Amino acid sequence: MVSDLRPFTHRIYVDFSGDDGDPRTLGASRCICIAWVLSSEIDLSYNRNIVLEMKKSISCQKNDELKYRSLARHKNKERALKLLSKLKVNVVVVPVFKERITEEELKNPRTKRLVNLIHYFPLNRLLDYLLRRDSDIYFQLVFDEVGWRGCKEEIASSFRQNSRLDWERARSDWLLFTKSRSNLMLQLADVIAGLTREYVEDLGSQRMPPCIVCWVKGTYDCSYKRNSRRVGKASLIKVLHPLLVRDETGKVWERGFVVRPPGVERDYLFIDCLFGQ
């Protein structure tokens, strides 16, 4: 059978922030966060120009690689991140709290199981989102190259097991691993993943709003919302909120903002409650 050579209508760019090391180890991240950034083909040129504007705002040269750590403490960080609001993209982010993982094999950094698995997490959510919009969408998945031996093969194997994907007619470059230095959209995915990880890690020292109460009662009587109080670094994540994928009711929690492992997610209902206003 001849492979399908039709052009891609959309591309999804994937990168993660953090590491899969023991969070109790000095220098290890508290969580690892992956970002999937969806752009239509016709919006790619526009979106790349926004990334170039972000580079310019922090005096990053056009041909240099933009990384979130480049702007995390930059004096123009907020100016650069506000440019996210101009993007024509849809985003799914998945922060994973490593200290809450109980499976020994999964949290062992020698197996690389966690890194392999997080690359697959957002797939079904984006498939549902795309199919609701247009059944003729044909997308390419673009990953930042992973340097560990066998990692690319493991990631590819995870996708090949998904029955919703038509591998028999897929183009050979349907799943692409490439260097982020030469790809502006992968650099954007790095920024979004880094921003989300910084936000959720900062919340570790914050008192969480009573979102579970609101969820159970079906009301929104959260004192943070009533008193317009910020939760952590709210001004940063609020810029990202309009880009997150929504479900049929307009909520981004558990559609475009997916917290793992299961059991942690209800602590983050305020992603909709506060920032959707």
Summary of the structure (lengths in Angstrom):
residues: 277
radius of gyration: 18.7
end to end distance: 50.7
largest distance: 62.0
contacts: 830
relative contact order: 0.18
helix: 43%
strand: 14%
